[in-house]
């Protein structure tokens, strides 16, 4: 079957969205928000909750992302291009969890060094215990992107590519600017140097 272009899919009438029923509309309008107390409690205990999650699930919850360079061909192209031009490419994986992205990347790209950080000390301990963890190719550390300073672990202006799989959605909108500024400190001044 031939692949359809995005434009063809948009024009294909078989993809018409369905209308919500009256019952579904009522459910959407119900007050299902959590209280301010619950919001504050979740925010205050985020690190503890992630630690509990990783203590309970260890490395059994998320699957390794061997598909990442296949699905994100731009990432694969940039990895290949920069490493052939510059030698060892440096990637920052923010919210690395137990390493489901970094270990497949390290396996696939031999000229790669990964700085991997996560909010959860338990997750970072699991990364460091992984059979493929090699301090010559990876540095895993605990970091709160919204506070602190990444430059205590990552040299300023040294990162070629940053990955943030499912990370920004977990950061409170009021703290997003601080998180992006923190990342910006460690990124190569001309992030698009592979062009």
C-alpha positions in Angstrom: 0.0 0.0 0.0 1.4 3.4 -1.0 2.0 5.9 1.7 -0.3 8.9 1.6 1.0 12.4 2.0 -0.2 14.5 4.9 -2.1 16.7 2.5 -4.0 13.7 1.1 -4.9 12.5 4.6 -6.2 16.0 5.5 -8.5 16.0 2.4 -9.7 12.4 2.9 -13.3 12.7 4.1 -13.2 9.3 5.8 -11.2 11.0 8.6 -14.1 13.2 9.7 -14.2 13.7 13.4 -17.3 12.3 15.1 -19.6 14.5 17.1 -19.8 14.1 20.9 -23.1 12.8 22.3 -25.0 15.0 24.7 -23.9 12.7 27.6 -20.2 13.1 26.6 -20.6 16.8 26.4 -22.1 16.9 29.9 -19.2 14.8 31.2 -16.7 17.3 29.7 -18.5 20.2 31.4 -18.6 18.5 34.9 -16.3 19.9 37.5 -13.6 17.2 37.3 -10.7 19.4 38.3 -8.6 18.6 41.3 -8.6 21.0 44.2 -5.8 23.5 44.8 -4.7 21.5 47.8 -4.4 18.4 45.6 -2.4 20.4 43.0 0.0 21.7 45.6 0.4 18.3 47.1 1.2 16.7 43.8 3.7 19.4 42.9 5.3 19.3 46.4 5.6 15.5 46.4 6.6 15.0 42.7 10.1 13.7 43.4 8.8 11.3 46.1 6.0 10.1 43.7 8.5 9.4 40.9 10.8 7.6 43.3 8.0 5.4 44.5 7.0 4.7 40.8 10.6 3.6 40.0 11.0 1.6 43.2 7.8 -0.3 42.4 8.4 -0.7 38.6 12.2 -0.6 38.3 12.9 -1.0 34.5 9.8 -3.0 33.7 7.3 -0.3 33.0 8.6 1.6 29.9 10.0 -0.4 26.9 13.4 0.5 25.3 13.0 3.0 22.5 14.8 1.1 19.8 12.4 2.8 17.3 13.5 6.4 18.1 16.0 6.9 15.2 13.6 5.1 12.8 10.7 7.3 13.7 12.7 10.5 14.1 14.8 10.4 11.0 16.0 14.0 11.6 17.6 12.8 14.8 19.3 9.9 13.1 20.5 12.3 10.3 21.8 14.8 12.8 23.6 12.2 14.9 25.3 10.8 11.8 26.2 14.2 10.3 27.6 15.8 13.5 29.5 12.8 14.6 31.2 12.5 11.2 32.1 16.2 11.2 33.0 16.8 14.8 34.0 13.4 16.4 32.1 12.6 19.6 28.6 14.1 19.6 27.0 15.0 22.9 23.4 14.5 23.7 21.5 15.6 26.8 18.6 13.3 27.6 16.3 15.1 30.1 13.9 12.9 32.0 15.9 9.8 31.2 14.0 7.6 33.6 15.8 4.2 33.6 17.5 4.7 30.3 15.0 3.4 27.8 16.1 6.0 25.2 19.8 6.4 26.0 20.9 2.7 25.9 19.4 2.0 22.4 21.0 5.3 21.2 24.4 4.4 22.6 24.1 0.9 21.1 23.3 2.4 17.7 25.6 5.4 17.6 29.2 4.5 18.7 30.5 8.1 18.5 28.1 9.4 21.1 28.3 10.6 24.6 25.1 11.0 26.6 24.4 13.2 29.6 21.3 11.7 31.2 19.4 13.4 34.0 16.2 12.6 35.8 14.2 14.1 38.7 14.2 10.7 40.5 17.4 9.4 42.3 15.9 5.9 42.1 15.7 6.1 38.3 19.3 7.4 38.1 20.5 4.5 40.3 18.8 2.1 38.0 20.5 3.7 35.0 23.9 3.4 36.7 23.3 -0.3 37.4 22.3 -1.1 33.8 24.7 -3.6 32.1 25.3 -1.1 29.3 26.1 1.9 31.5 29.7 3.0 30.6 31.1 6.1 32.3 33.2 6.7 29.2 30.1 7.2 27.1 27.5 8.3 29.6 27.0 10.4 32.7 23.8 10.0 34.6 22.8 12.4 37.3 19.9 13.7 39.3 18.6 17.1 38.3 15.5 19.2 38.8 15.3 21.1 35.5 13.3 23.9 37.1 15.8 24.6 39.8 19.5 24.3 40.1 22.0 24.4 37.3 22.8 21.8 34.7 26.3 23.2 34.3 27.3 21.5 37.6 27.3 18.3 35.5 27.3 19.4 31.9 29.9 21.8 30.5 28.3 25.1 29.2 27.6 25.3 25.5 28.6 21.6 24.9 25.4 19.8 23.9 24.6 19.1 20.3 21.1 17.6 20.7 18.6 17.6 23.6 15.8 15.0 24.0 12.9 15.6 26.3 10.5 12.7 25.7 7.3 13.3 27.8 9.2 15.8 30.0 7.6 19.2 29.3 4.1 17.9 29.9 5.2 17.0 33.4 6.5 20.5 34.3 4.2 23.1 35.7 3.7 25.9 33.1 5.0 28.5 35.5 8.3 26.7 35.6 8.7 26.0 31.9 10.8 29.2 31.2 13.2 28.3 34.0 13.6 24.7 32.6 14.3 26.0 29.0 16.8 28.6 30.3 18.6 25.8 32.2 18.8 23.7 29.1 19.9 26.6 26.9 23.0 27.1 29.2 24.4 23.8 28.1 23.5 23.7 24.4 25.9 24.4 21.7 25.5 28.1 20.7 24.5 27.1 17.1 22.3 24.1 17.8 21.9 23.6 14.1 25.6 23.1 13.5 24.8 19.9 11.5 23.5 22.0 8.6 
